[in-house]
Amino acid sequence: MNVLRIRNEMRNGKTIFDLPLRVTFYARVSTDKDEQINSLENQVQYYTQFIQEKQNWTYIQGYVDEGISGTSTKKRDSFLRMIKDAKAGRFDFIITKEISRFSRSTLDSIQYTQELLEHDVGVLFQNDNINTLDSDSEFRLVVMAGVAQDEVRKLSERLKFGFRQAIKNGHVLGNDKLWGYDKKDCVLTINETEAQVVRRIFDLYANQQIGIRRISQILYSEGFTSRKGNSFNVLTIRHILCNPKYKGWYCANKSQTVDYRSKRKIFLDEDEWVLYPDPSIPAIVSEELWDRANALYKRRSRQMMSHQSGAEFHNRYPYSGKILCEEHGTSFHRQVLKSAKGNQEVWQCRIYRDKGRAACSAPQLRTAELNRIMAGIFSKLAQNKQSVIDAVITVLQSVPDEHNYDQDIRRIEEDLSAIQTKKDHLLEMSVEGVITMAEFKQRNDGFNQQAQALAERLEALRAEAEKGQQTVGRMEEIRAALERELTFQNGVNSALVTTILDKIVVKKSSIKEEIHLDIHLKFGGPWEAVFNREHPSLCFTRPKNTTPKAPTRRT
């Protein structure tokens, strides 16, 4: 039914109940507690009866969301389905309890009621006595929704105050299922069975300096499992190592909510955390052991970050992400084994690293052995050295074509221009009094953040485009370097492996004494390699197409 026609009839003395409308309802509660569920059932019963009693109305089945907050509409499936059905013309009118049932966000409430009116669907907010089919409804809606939104802000502040008071009174907040503790009425007591695992983790990590993945394997082999009977997740072990509660300290202010409506959080730097010894938290390990474990954790994290900071990381580990287990389809991960003879770099299937030898039969590969195998392949390829060089140059030349930097740069410039237009429109809305100054500032700050992120991305893209042009200009230098490297007088160059090698598949037939590999190059293959460790020998089966060919360029 047309909204203008409805308003004309209402101006002529008819009420909404006199009009032949298809009517539905929307009901929602913000928690899933029993008393709220009962309230929801009462709402459904009331609205069903209310609509069916009206002689001129046709009842359309209602829409219900359980245990969902009204702050945002993103996760309310029934609400969003109702909006979709309204646009499809399945009903004319919606009844709901109050504005906060729709949304406590002013912008959301206005946006959805306007969208519904555009599709000739009105809404009756019963407790607020607002019928959007009335001509003056939008003004009243803005006022009432603004009040509802302010209630969310006040509720957020009251919750924060309550948290602070609970902490002062010695109540421990946070995770109710913290490993090693039992929690009842906000009081922690040590669960000795689980505490054994915590002490074992700190001992293995800080005293024996064993890596986290290996700790997970050791715990499982010793019979320690998660509450679900599985091996301990690597992330769980990290959280245990880094949680100050295990040394008897309280830790708060790790994150802050920057927008009470979207509930978006930011994680703060460690120097902004609130940390202090708390007598209400019983310690499971000593402060000295905890501090030593965390000093080691931070040192290892810095080392890992330094390895990953640039392209040299990929050159240093040319086999990263390129070795695959045929049995499980998973990748091999790098590991350094320490012994009296020194350190040895090896590669192990991820399933083996997580669950041990019983889970994966694939043998671990030594980098020295892989280098020997690759040198053997390169030596055979080098018999037709010029073809290899031409193929590698083609691979490198195809890289800049894989990414259309000009198109991405142009798109970001358009996005920046669009954001500026939105900012201009926002300023006009503020000047005309459509939005408050606080709302203007919040939305304008959001646009500024988006613009800054886009500007940084634009600068990075321009740098990448320039780097690609420089690479093309250095092809002759690269060709000369390849001429030198393909003599293999100084062993295998990791950069050459990175450039030429596509993947290595460890065959199911491999055993510790004899390894069977399929080696795929970026131009031809696979090569079948068999490496015997007991009587060090290497044999190849050349691929059917032995002449290296240039890969097809991607467009």
C-alpha positions in Angstrom: 0.0 0.0 0.0 1.4 3.4 -1.0 2.6 5.6 2.0 1.3 8.8 0.5 -2.2 7.3 0.1 -2.1 6.0 3.7 -1.1 9.5 5.0 -4.0 11.1 3.0 -6.5 8.7 4.5 -5.1 9.3 8.0 -5.5 13.1 7.5 -9.1 12.4 6.5 -9.8 10.9 9.9 -9.0 7.2 9.6 -6.7 5.5 12.1 -4.0 3.0 11.3 -6.4 0.2 12.5 -9.0 1.2 9.9 -6.7 0.5 6.9 -6.4 -2.9 5.1 -2.7 -3.7 5.9 -0.5 -6.8 6.0 1.1 -6.5 9.4 4.0 -8.3 11.1 6.1 -7.7 14.3 9.7 -7.7 15.4 10.7 -8.9 18.9 14.2 -9.1 20.5 15.8 -9.6 23.8 19.5 -8.7 24.5 20.4 -11.8 26.5 19.6 -15.5 26.5 18.8 -15.8 30.2 15.6 -17.7 31.1 13.7 -14.7 32.3 14.5 -12.9 29.0 13.4 -15.9 27.0 10.1 -15.9 28.8 9.8 -12.2 28.1 10.4 -13.0 24.4 7.7 -15.6 24.4 5.3 -13.1 26.0 6.1 -10.6 23.3 5.5 -13.1 20.5 2.1 -14.1 22.0 1.1 -10.5 22.6 1.8 -9.3 19.1 0.3 -12.3 17.4 -2.9 -11.8 19.3 -2.8 -8.0 18.9 -2.5 -8.2 15.1 -5.0 -11.0 14.6 -7.7 -9.2 16.6 -7.7 -6.3 14.1 -10.5 -6.9 11.6 -8.8 -4.9 8.7 -5.3 -6.4 9.2 -3.8 -9.5 7.7 -1.4 -11.3 10.1 2.1 -12.0 8.7 4.4 -14.3 10.8 6.7 -12.2 13.0 10.5 -12.0 13.2 12.4 -12.9 16.4 16.1 -12.5 17.5 17.2 -14.1 20.8 20.2 -13.0 22.9 21.3 -10.3 20.6 22.4 -6.8 21.6 20.6 -3.8 20.0 23.8 -1.8 19.7 24.5 -3.1 16.2 22.3 -4.7 13.5 25.1 -6.7 11.9 24.5 -10.0 13.7 20.7 -9.9 13.9 19.7 -12.5 11.3 15.9 -12.2 11.8 16.0 -8.4 11.7 18.0 -8.3 8.5 15.7 -11.0 7.0 12.7 -8.8 7.9 14.3 -5.8 6.1 14.9 -8.0 3.0 11.3 -9.3 3.1 10.0 -5.7 3.5 11.8 -4.6 0.4 10.3 -7.6 -1.4 6.8 -6.3 -0.6 5.7 -9.1 1.7 4.0 -6.8 4.3 3.0 -3.2 4.8 3.5 -2.5 8.5 5.7 -3.6 11.4 4.9 -3.4 15.1 7.7 -3.4 17.7 8.0 -2.6 21.3 10.3 0.5 21.2 13.1 2.2 19.3 15.8 0.3 21.1 14.3 -3.0 19.7 15.3 -1.8 16.3 18.6 -0.3 17.3 20.1 1.9 20.0 22.2 3.6 17.3 20.6 6.8 16.0 22.0 6.4 12.5 20.8 2.8 12.3 17.3 3.6 13.4 16.8 6.5 11.0 18.5 4.6 8.2 16.3 1.5 8.4 13.0 3.4 8.9 13.8 5.5 5.9 14.6 2.4 3.8 11.3 0.8 4.9 9.3 4.0 4.0 11.0 4.0 0.6 9.5 0.6 0.1 6.1 1.7 1.4 6.5 -0.1 4.8 5.7 1.7 8.1 6.7 1.0 11.7 4.9 1.4 14.9 7.2 1.8 17.9 4.5 1.1 20.4 5.9 2.2 23.8 7.3 5.4 22.2 4.0 6.1 20.4 5.8 6.7 17.1 4.2 5.6 13.9 6.5 6.3 10.9 3.4 6.6 8.7 2.7 9.9 10.5 4.2 12.9 8.7 6.0 14.2 11.9 7.3 10.8 12.9 10.9 11.4 11.7 11.5 14.3 14.0 10.2 12.4 17.1 12.2 9.4 16.0 15.5 11.4 16.0 14.8 12.6 19.5 13.8 9.2 20.9 16.6 7.3 19.2 19.1 9.9 20.5 17.9 9.2 24.0 18.3 5.4 23.4 21.8 5.9 22.1 22.8 7.9 25.1 21.5 5.1 27.3 24.1 2.8 25.7 26.9 5.2 26.5 25.7 5.5 30.1 25.5 1.7 30.4 29.0 1.4 29.1 30.3 3.9 31.7 28.4 2.1 34.5 29.9 -1.2 33.5 33.4 0.3 33.5 32.8 1.8 37.0 31.4 -1.6 38.2 34.6 -3.4 36.9 36.8 -0.9 38.8 34.9 -1.4 42.0 35.0 -5.2 41.7 38.8 -5.0 41.3 39.1 -2.8 44.4 37.0 -5.4 46.4 39.4 -8.2 45.4 37.2 -9.9 42.8 39.1 -11.4 40.0 37.5 -10.6 36.6 38.1 -12.2 33.2 38.3 -15.7 32.0 36.2 -18.2 34.0 38.1 -21.2 32.5 41.7 -20.2 33.1 43.9 -23.2 33.0 45.3 -24.2 36.4 42.6 -22.4 38.3 39.0 -22.9 39.5 36.9 -19.8 39.7 33.8 -19.4 41.9 32.1 -16.1 42.9 35.0 -14.1 41.3 37.6 -15.9 43.5 40.4 -18.0 42.1 41.7 -21.2 43.7 44.5 -23.4 42.3 43.4 -26.6 40.5 46.5 -28.8 41.4 45.9 -31.3 38.5 45.9 -28.5 35.9 48.6 -26.5 37.8 51.1 -29.4 37.1 50.8 -28.7 33.4 51.4 -25.0 33.9 54.6 -25.6 36.0 55.8 -28.2 33.4 55.3 -25.7 30.6 57.4 -23.0 32.4 60.1 -25.5 33.3 60.4 -26.8 29.7 60.4 -23.3 28.3 62.5 -21.3 30.7 64.8 -23.9 32.3 65.3 -26.3 29.4 64.7 -23.7 26.6 62.6 -26.0 24.5 60.4 -24.5 21.8 56.6 -24.2 22.1 55.8 -26.7 19.4 58.0 -29.3 21.0 56.5 -28.6 24.4 53.1 -29.4 23.0 54.5 -32.8 21.8 56.2 -33.5 25.1 53.0 -32.8 27.1 51.0 -35.1 24.9 53.5 -37.9 25.2 53.5 -37.5 29.0 49.7 -37.8 29.1 48.8 -34.2 29.6 45.9 -33.1 27.3 43.5 -30.3 26.9 40.1 -30.4 28.5 38.8 -31.9 25.3 41.5 -34.6 25.3 43.6 -33.1 22.5 47.2 -32.0 22.5 47.8 -28.5 23.8 47.4 -25.9 21.1 50.5 -23.8 20.5 48.5 -20.6 21.0 47.2 -21.9 24.4 50.8 -22.5 25.6 51.8 -19.0 24.5 48.9 -17.5 26.5 49.9 -19.5 29.6 53.5 -18.3 29.3 52.5 -14.6 28.9 49.7 -14.4 31.5 50.9 -12.6 34.7 48.2 -14.3 36.8 50.4 -17.4 37.0 52.9 -15.4 39.1 50.2 -13.9 41.2 49.9 -10.5 39.5 46.8 -8.7 38.3 46.8 -7.4 34.7 44.3 -5.0 33.2 44.0 -2.3 30.5 45.4 -4.5 27.8 42.8 -3.1 25.4 40.4 -0.2 25.3 37.0 0.1 23.5 37.3 3.1 21.2 33.6 3.1 20.2 30.9 2.0 22.6 28.5 1.4 19.7 30.7 -0.7 17.4 32.6 -2.2 20.4 35.8 -1.8 18.4 38.9 -2.4 20.5 42.5 -1.5 20.2 45.3 -3.4 22.0 47.6 -1.2 24.0 51.4 -1.3 24.4 52.7 -3.2 27.4 53.9 0.0 29.1 50.2 1.1 29.3 49.0 -2.1 31.1 48.0 -2.0 34.7 50.2 -4.6 36.5 50.6 -5.2 40.2 50.9 -8.1 42.7 47.5 -9.2 43.8 47.1 -11.2 47.0 43.7 -12.5 45.8 45.4 -14.3 42.9 47.4 -17.4 44.1 50.6 -17.9 42.2 51.3 -21.2 40.4 55.0 -20.4 39.5 57.5 -18.0 41.1 57.9 -14.4 39.8 61.6 -15.2 39.0 60.6 -18.2 36.7 57.8 -16.3 35.1 60.0 -13.2 34.4 62.8 -15.5 32.9 60.3 -17.3 30.6 58.9 -14.0 29.3 62.3 -12.4 28.8 63.2 -15.5 26.6 59.8 -15.3 24.8 60.3 -11.6 23.9 63.9 -12.3 22.8 62.8 -15.1 20.5 59.9 -13.0 19.2 62.3 -10.1 18.3 64.6 -12.6 16.5 61.7 -14.0 14.5 60.6 -10.5 13.5 64.0 -9.5 12.4 64.2 -12.6 10.2 60.8 -11.8 8.6 61.5 -8.1 8.2 62.9 -8.2 4.6 63.5 -10.1 1.5 66.7 -11.7 2.9 64.5 -13.9 5.1 63.2 -15.6 1.9 66.7 -15.9 0.5 68.0 -17.3 3.7 65.3 -20.1 3.8 64.7 -20.8 0.1 62.7 -24.0 0.8 60.1 -22.3 3.0 56.6 -23.1 1.9 57.9 -25.2 -1.0 58.2 -28.7 0.6 54.9 -30.7 0.7 53.9 -33.9 2.4 52.2 -36.2 -0.1 50.5 -38.1 2.7 48.8 -35.1 4.3 49.1 -32.3 1.7 50.7 -30.1 4.4 53.9 -28.1 4.2 57.2 -28.8 5.9 58.5 -26.4 8.5 62.0 -25.4 9.3 63.7 -26.6 12.5 67.2 -26.3 13.9 68.5 -29.3 15.8 71.3 -28.8 18.3 73.9 -31.5 19.0 77.6 -31.8 20.0 78.5 -31.6 16.3 76.8 -28.2 16.0 73.5 -27.0 14.7 71.7 -28.8 11.8 68.9 -27.3 9.7 66.1 -29.7 8.9 62.5 -29.7 7.5 59.6 -31.5 9.1 56.0 -32.1 8.1 53.6 -29.8 10.1 51.6 -32.8 11.2 54.7 -34.5 12.6 55.7 -31.3 14.4 52.3 -30.9 16.0 51.5 -34.6 16.9 54.7 -36.6 16.6 56.0 -39.5 14.6 52.9 -41.6 15.1 50.8 -39.1 13.1 53.1 -38.8 10.1 55.6 -41.2 8.6 57.4 -38.7 6.3 61.1 -38.5 7.3 62.6 -35.1 8.1 64.8 -33.6 5.3 68.2 -32.0 5.9 68.9 -28.7 4.1 72.4 -30.0 3.2 70.8 -33.0 1.4 68.3 -30.8 -0.4 71.1 -28.5 -1.6 73.0 -31.6 -2.9 69.8 -32.8 -4.8 69.2 -29.3 -6.3 72.9 -29.0 -7.3 72.5 -32.3 -9.1 69.5 -31.1 -11.0 71.1 -27.7 -11.8 74.2 -29.5 -13.1 72.1 -31.5 -15.5 70.1 -28.5 -16.6 73.3 -26.5 -17.0 74.2 -28.7 -20.0 71.8 -26.4 -21.8 72.8 -23.4 -19.7 71.6 -20.7 -22.1 68.1 -22.2 -22.2 68.0 -22.1 -18.4 69.1 -18.5 -18.3 66.6 -17.4 -20.8 63.8 -19.2 -18.9 64.8 -17.6 -15.6 64.9 -14.1 -17.2 61.4 -14.7 -18.5 60.2 -15.6 -15.0 61.7 -12.4 -13.6 60.3 -10.3 -16.4 56.8 -11.7 -15.8 56.8 -10.4 -12.2 55.9 -6.8 -12.9 53.1 -7.9 -15.2 51.5 -9.9 -12.4 50.3 -6.8 -10.6 48.7 -3.8 -12.3 50.1 -1.0 -10.1 48.6 1.7 -12.2 45.1 0.4 -11.8 45.5 0.0 -8.0 47.0 3.5 -7.7 44.1 5.0 -9.7 41.5 3.1 -7.6 43.0 4.4 -4.3 43.1 8.0 -5.7 39.4 7.6 -6.5 38.7 6.4 -3.0 40.6 9.3 -1.5 38.5 11.7 -3.7 35.3 10.0 -2.5 36.3 10.3 1.1 36.9 14.0 0.6 33.4 14.3 -0.9 31.9 12.5 2.1 33.7 14.9 4.4 32.4 17.9 2.6 28.8 16.5 2.8 29.3 15.7 6.5 30.4 19.4 7.1 27.2 20.6 5.4 25.1 18.3 7.6 26.8 19.7 10.7 26.3 23.3 9.6 22.6 22.6 8.9 22.2 21.0 12.3 21.2 17.6 11.0 23.9 16.0 13.2 25.5 17.0 16.4 29.0 18.3 16.7 30.1 15.2 18.6 28.7 13.0 15.9 30.4 15.2 13.2 33.7 14.9 15.0 33.5 11.1 15.4 32.6 10.5 11.8 35.1 13.0 10.5 37.8 11.4 12.5 36.8 8.0 11.0 37.1 9.5 7.5 40.5 10.9 8.3 41.8 7.5 9.5 40.6 5.9 6.3 42.2 8.6 4.2 45.5 8.2 6.1 45.5 4.4 5.6 44.8 4.9 1.9 47.6 7.5 1.6 50.1 5.1 3.2 48.9 2.3 0.8 49.3 4.7 -2.1 52.8 5.5 -1.2 53.7 1.9 -0.8 52.2 1.0 -4.2 54.2 3.8 -5.9 57.3 2.5 -4.4 56.6 -1.1 -5.5 55.9 0.2 -9.1 59.2 2.0 -9.1 61.0 -1.1 -7.8 59.4 -3.2 -10.6 60.7 -0.7 -13.2 64.2 -0.9 -11.7 64.1 -4.7 -11.9 63.3 -4.7 -15.6 66.3 -2.3 -16.1 68.7 -4.7 -14.4 68.0 -7.8 -16.5 71.4 -7.7 -18.1 73.1 -7.6 -14.7 71.0 -10.6 -13.6 71.8 -12.5 -16.8 75.6 -12.0 -16.1 75.1 -13.2 -12.5 73.3 -16.3 -13.7 76.1 -17.1 -16.0 78.4 -17.1 -13.0 76.1 -19.0 -10.6 75.4 -21.9 -13.1 79.0 -23.0 -12.8 78.2 -24.2 -9.2 81.7 -23.7 -8.1 80.6 -22.2 -4.8 77.7 -24.6 -4.1 74.0 -23.8 -4.5 72.9 -20.2 -4.4 69.7 -19.8 -2.3 68.4 -17.0 -4.5 68.7 -19.3 -7.5 66.7 -22.0 -5.7 64.0 -19.5 -4.7 63.8 -18.3 -8.4 63.8 -21.7 -10.1 62.1 -24.1 -7.6 58.3 -24.4 -7.6 57.8 -27.2 -5.0 59.2 -30.5 -3.6 56.7 -33.3 -2.9 57.9 -35.9 -0.3 56.5 -39.2 -1.6 54.6 -41.7 0.7 57.2 -44.3 -0.2 59.9 -42.3 1.6 61.6 -43.9 4.7 64.3 -42.6 6.9 67.0 -44.4 5.0 65.8 -43.6 1.5 64.0 -40.5 0.4 61.8 -40.3 -2.7 61.0 -36.8 -4.0 59.1 -35.2 -6.9 60.8 -31.9 -7.7 58.8 -29.4 -9.7 60.6 -26.5 -11.3 59.0 -23.4 -12.7 59.9 -24.5 -16.2 59.5 -28.2 -16.6 59.4 -31.3 -14.5 58.7 -33.1 -12.3 62.1 -34.6 -11.7 62.0 -37.8 -9.7 64.9 -38.0 -7.2 65.9 -40.9 -4.9 68.4 -40.2 -2.2 70.0 -43.1 -0.2 71.3 -42.0 3.2 73.0 -45.3 4.2 75.1 -45.5 1.1 75.1 -41.8 0.1 73.9 -41.9 -3.5 71.6 -39.8 -5.7 69.8 -40.8 -8.8 67.4 -38.9 -11.0 64.7 -39.7 -13.5 64.6 -36.8 -16.0 61.1 -35.4 -16.8 59.6 -36.3 -20.1 60.1 -32.8 -21.4 63.8 -32.2 -20.6 64.1 -28.9 -22.4 63.4 -26.0 -20.1 60.6 -23.8 -21.3 59.5 -20.4 -20.3 56.3 -20.3 -18.2 53.1 -18.8 -19.6 52.8 -15.2 -18.6 49.8 -14.3 -16.4 47.7 -11.4 -17.6 
